Amino acid sequence: MREFDLREIDNEDRYNFFRLHYLERIKGIIKVAERYCQGKKILEVGSAQSNISLLPAEKGSFTIGLDINIEFLKYSRAKCETGRITWICANTMGLPFQRESLDGVIIAELLEHCAYPDKVVEEARGCLKQGRFLVISTP
Protein backbone atom coordinates (compact mmCIF):
# COMPACT_ATOMS: atom_id res chain seq x y z
CA MET A 1 0.00 0.00 0.00
CA ARG A 2 2.88 2.35 0.66
CA GLU A 3 3.80 2.33 -3.03
CA PHE A 4 0.31 3.64 -3.88
CA ASP A 5 0.64 6.43 -1.33
CA LEU A 6 4.05 7.30 -2.77
CA ARG A 7 2.53 7.56 -6.23
CA GLU A 8 -0.80 9.15 -5.40
CA ILE A 9 -0.32 11.33 -2.33
CA ASP A 10 3.30 11.57 -1.25
CA ASN A 11 4.75 11.81 -4.75
CA GLU A 12 7.79 14.11 -4.82
CA ASP A 13 6.63 15.38 -8.21
CA ARG A 14 3.83 17.74 -7.15
CA TYR A 15 2.59 17.84 -10.77
CA ASN A 16 2.53 14.09 -11.33
CA PHE A 17 -0.61 13.13 -13.29
CA PHE A 18 -1.55 10.21 -11.01
CA ARG A 19 -1.15 12.35 -7.90
CA LEU A 20 -3.15 15.29 -9.24
CA HIS A 21 -5.93 13.10 -10.63
CA TYR A 22 -6.21 11.07 -7.41
CA LEU A 23 -6.22 14.15 -5.17
CA GLU A 24 -8.90 15.77 -7.31
CA ARG A 25 -11.17 12.72 -6.94
CA ILE A 26 -10.60 12.62 -3.18
CA LYS A 27 -11.32 16.35 -2.92
CA GLY A 28 -14.72 15.88 -4.62
CA ILE A 29 -15.66 12.94 -2.41
CA ILE A 30 -14.68 14.75 0.79
CA LYS A 31 -16.63 17.83 -0.31
CA VAL A 32 -19.81 15.74 -0.52
CA ALA A 33 -19.09 14.03 2.81
CA GLU A 34 -18.54 17.35 4.56
CA ARG A 35 -21.64 18.91 3.06
CA TYR A 36 -24.08 16.14 3.83
CA CYS A 37 -22.55 14.16 6.64
CA GLN A 38 -20.37 16.31 8.89
CA GLY A 39 -20.16 14.62 12.30
CA LYS A 40 -22.15 11.57 11.18
CA LYS A 41 -21.39 7.89 10.51
CA ILE A 42 -19.67 7.22 7.16
CA LEU A 43 -18.56 3.89 5.68
CA GLU A 44 -15.87 3.59 3.04
CA VAL A 45 -16.29 0.28 1.22
CA GLY A 46 -13.01 -1.12 -0.07
CA SER A 47 -10.99 1.42 1.87
CA ALA A 48 -7.52 0.03 1.07
CA GLN A 49 -5.10 2.55 2.62
CA SER A 50 -8.08 4.60 3.96
CA ASN A 51 -7.00 7.90 2.44
CA ILE A 52 -10.65 8.90 2.17
CA SER A 53 -11.82 7.51 5.53
CA LEU A 54 -9.12 9.30 7.50
CA LEU A 55 -10.06 12.82 6.38
CA PRO A 56 -13.67 13.03 7.67
CA ALA A 57 -12.60 11.21 10.84
CA GLU A 58 -10.08 13.96 11.54
CA LYS A 59 -12.91 16.52 11.17
CA GLY A 60 -15.33 14.91 13.61
CA SER A 61 -17.24 12.28 11.64
CA PHE A 62 -17.25 8.67 12.75
CA THR A 63 -15.81 6.71 9.83
CA ILE A 64 -15.46 3.03 9.12
CA GLY A 65 -12.83 1.72 6.72
CA LEU A 66 -13.91 -1.65 5.38
CA ASP A 67 -11.71 -3.88 3.25
CA ILE A 68 -11.37 -7.59 2.59
CA ASN A 69 -7.57 -7.43 2.93
CA ILE A 70 -6.38 -7.33 6.55
CA GLU A 71 -2.92 -6.11 5.51
CA PHE A 72 -4.47 -3.01 3.93
CA LEU A 73 -6.33 -2.32 7.17
CA LYS A 74 -3.18 -2.75 9.27
CA TYR A 75 -1.38 -0.26 7.02
CA SER A 76 -4.17 2.31 7.23
CA ARG A 77 -4.43 1.92 10.99
CA ALA A 78 -0.69 2.70 11.27
CA LYS A 79 -1.27 5.92 9.29
CA CYS A 80 -4.04 7.15 11.57
CA GLU A 81 -3.00 10.03 13.80
CA THR A 82 -6.32 11.30 15.14
CA GLY A 83 -10.06 11.01 14.69
CA ARG A 84 -12.95 8.67 15.25
CA ILE A 85 -12.32 5.78 12.90
CA THR A 86 -12.57 2.03 13.05
CA TRP A 87 -11.59 -0.68 10.59
CA ILE A 88 -13.51 -3.80 9.65
CA CYS A 89 -12.27 -6.72 7.59
CA ALA A 90 -15.25 -7.94 5.56
CA ASN A 91 -16.48 -8.76 2.08
CA THR A 92 -18.50 -6.16 0.18
CA MET A 93 -21.09 -8.78 -0.71
CA GLY A 94 -22.21 -9.14 2.89
CA LEU A 95 -21.74 -5.86 4.72
CA PRO A 96 -21.97 -6.33 8.52
CA PHE A 97 -24.38 -3.44 9.15
CA GLN A 98 -28.06 -3.21 9.91
CA ARG A 99 -30.33 -1.83 7.24
CA GLU A 100 -30.59 1.96 7.25
CA SER A 101 -27.86 2.37 9.89
CA LEU A 102 -25.36 4.63 8.08
CA ASP A 103 -25.44 8.31 7.14
CA GLY A 104 -23.09 7.95 4.19
CA VAL A 105 -21.37 5.30 2.12
CA ILE A 106 -18.38 5.89 -0.12
CA ILE A 107 -17.31 3.42 -2.81
CA ALA A 108 -14.15 4.86 -4.33
CA GLU A 109 -11.80 3.20 -6.77
CA LEU A 110 -13.38 -0.20 -6.13
CA LEU A 111 -16.15 -1.14 -8.57
CA GLU A 112 -13.78 -1.63 -11.47
CA HIS A 113 -12.27 -4.53 -9.46
CA CYS A 114 -15.59 -6.25 -8.67
CA ALA A 115 -17.18 -9.11 -10.62
CA TYR A 116 -20.68 -7.88 -9.65
CA PRO A 117 -20.48 -4.12 -9.12
CA ASP A 118 -24.27 -3.72 -9.17
CA LYS A 119 -24.56 -6.06 -6.19
CA VAL A 120 -21.92 -4.12 -4.26
CA VAL A 121 -23.88 -0.90 -4.85
CA GLU A 122 -27.18 -2.51 -3.79
CA GLU A 123 -25.58 -3.90 -0.63
CA ALA A 124 -24.25 -0.43 0.24
CA ARG A 125 -27.56 1.28 -0.50
CA GLY A 126 -29.33 -1.05 1.91
CA CYS A 127 -27.15 0.21 4.78
CA LEU A 128 -28.07 3.86 4.21
CA LYS A 129 -30.60 5.77 6.25
CA GLN A 130 -33.46 7.23 4.21
CA GLY A 131 -32.36 10.30 2.25
CA ARG A 132 -28.62 9.90 2.96
CA PHE A 133 -25.79 9.79 0.45
CA LEU A 134 -23.86 7.26 -1.59
CA VAL A 135 -20.75 8.47 -3.39
CA ILE A 136 -19.16 6.36 -6.12
CA SER A 137 -15.97 7.15 -8.00
CA THR A 138 -13.78 5.23 -10.41
CA PRO A 139 -10.49 6.20 -12.03
C-alpha positions as CSV (number, residue, x, y, z in Angstrom):
1,M,0.0,0.0,0.0
2,R,2.9,2.3,0.7
3,E,3.8,2.3,-3.0
4,F,0.3,3.6,-3.9
5,D,0.6,6.4,-1.3
6,L,4.0,7.3,-2.8
7,R,2.5,7.6,-6.2
8,E,-0.8,9.1,-5.4
9,I,-0.3,11.3,-2.3
10,D,3.3,11.6,-1.2
11,N,4.7,11.8,-4.8
12,E,7.8,14.1,-4.8
13,D,6.6,15.4,-8.2
14,R,3.8,17.7,-7.1
15,Y,2.6,17.8,-10.8
16,N,2.5,14.1,-11.3
17,F,-0.6,13.1,-13.3
18,F,-1.6,10.2,-11.0
19,R,-1.1,12.4,-7.9
20,L,-3.1,15.3,-9.2
21,H,-5.9,13.1,-10.6
22,Y,-6.2,11.1,-7.4
23,L,-6.2,14.1,-5.2
24,E,-8.9,15.8,-7.3
25,R,-11.2,12.7,-6.9
26,I,-10.6,12.6,-3.2
27,K,-11.3,16.3,-2.9
28,G,-14.7,15.9,-4.6
29,I,-15.7,12.9,-2.4
30,I,-14.7,14.8,0.8
31,K,-16.6,17.8,-0.3
32,V,-19.8,15.7,-0.5
33,A,-19.1,14.0,2.8
34,E,-18.5,17.4,4.6
35,R,-21.6,18.9,3.1
36,Y,-24.1,16.1,3.8
37,C,-22.5,14.2,6.6
38,Q,-20.4,16.3,8.9
39,G,-20.2,14.6,12.3
40,K,-22.2,11.6,11.2
41,K,-21.4,7.9,10.5
42,I,-19.7,7.2,7.2
43,L,-18.6,3.9,5.7
44,E,-15.9,3.6,3.0
45,V,-16.3,0.3,1.2
46,G,-13.0,-1.1,-0.1
47,S,-11.0,1.4,1.9
48,A,-7.5,0.0,1.1
49,Q,-5.1,2.6,2.6
50,S,-8.1,4.6,4.0
51,N,-7.0,7.9,2.4
52,I,-10.6,8.9,2.2
53,S,-11.8,7.5,5.5
54,L,-9.1,9.3,7.5
55,L,-10.1,12.8,6.4
56,P,-13.7,13.0,7.7
57,A,-12.6,11.2,10.8
58,E,-10.1,14.0,11.5
59,K,-12.9,16.5,11.2
60,G,-15.3,14.9,13.6
61,S,-17.2,12.3,11.6
62,F,-17.2,8.7,12.8
63,T,-15.8,6.7,9.8
64,I,-15.5,3.0,9.1
65,G,-12.8,1.7,6.7
66,L,-13.9,-1.6,5.4
67,D,-11.7,-3.9,3.3
68,I,-11.4,-7.6,2.6
69,N,-7.6,-7.4,2.9
70,I,-6.4,-7.3,6.6
71,E,-2.9,-6.1,5.5
72,F,-4.5,-3.0,3.9
73,L,-6.3,-2.3,7.2
74,K,-3.2,-2.7,9.3
75,Y,-1.4,-0.3,7.0
76,S,-4.2,2.3,7.2
77,R,-4.4,1.9,11.0
78,A,-0.7,2.7,11.3
79,K,-1.3,5.9,9.3
80,C,-4.0,7.1,11.6
81,E,-3.0,10.0,13.8
82,T,-6.3,11.3,15.1
83,G,-10.1,11.0,14.7
84,R,-13.0,8.7,15.2
85,I,-12.3,5.8,12.9
86,T,-12.6,2.0,13.0
87,W,-11.6,-0.7,10.6
88,I,-13.5,-3.8,9.6
89,C,-12.3,-6.7,7.6
90,A,-15.2,-7.9,5.6
91,N,-16.5,-8.8,2.1
92,T,-18.5,-6.2,0.2
93,M,-21.1,-8.8,-0.7
94,G,-22.2,-9.1,2.9
95,L,-21.7,-5.9,4.7
96,P,-22.0,-6.3,8.5
97,F,-24.4,-3.4,9.1
98,Q,-28.1,-3.2,9.9
99,R,-30.3,-1.8,7.2
100,E,-30.6,2.0,7.3
101,S,-27.9,2.4,9.9
102,L,-25.4,4.6,8.1
103,D,-25.4,8.3,7.1
104,G,-23.1,7.9,4.2
105,V,-21.4,5.3,2.1
106,I,-18.4,5.9,-0.1
107,I,-17.3,3.4,-2.8
108,A,-14.2,4.9,-4.3
109,E,-11.8,3.2,-6.8
110,L,-13.4,-0.2,-6.1
111,L,-16.2,-1.1,-8.6
112,E,-13.8,-1.6,-11.5
113,H,-12.3,-4.5,-9.5
114,C,-15.6,-6.3,-8.7
115,A,-17.2,-9.1,-10.6
116,Y,-20.7,-7.9,-9.7
117,P,-20.5,-4.1,-9.1
118,D,-24.3,-3.7,-9.2
119,K,-24.6,-6.1,-6.2
120,V,-21.9,-4.1,-4.3
121,V,-23.9,-0.9,-4.8
122,E,-27.2,-2.5,-3.8
123,E,-25.6,-3.9,-0.6
124,A,-24.2,-0.4,0.2
125,R,-27.6,1.3,-0.5
126,G,-29.3,-1.0,1.9
127,C,-27.2,0.2,4.8
128,L,-28.1,3.9,4.2
129,K,-30.6,5.8,6.2
130,Q,-33.5,7.2,4.2
131,G,-32.4,10.3,2.3
132,R,-28.6,9.9,3.0
133,F,-25.8,9.8,0.4
134,L,-23.9,7.3,-1.6
135,V,-20.7,8.5,-3.4
136,I,-19.2,6.4,-6.1
137,S,-16.0,7.1,-8.0
138,T,-13.8,5.2,-10.4
139,P,-10.5,6.2,-12.0
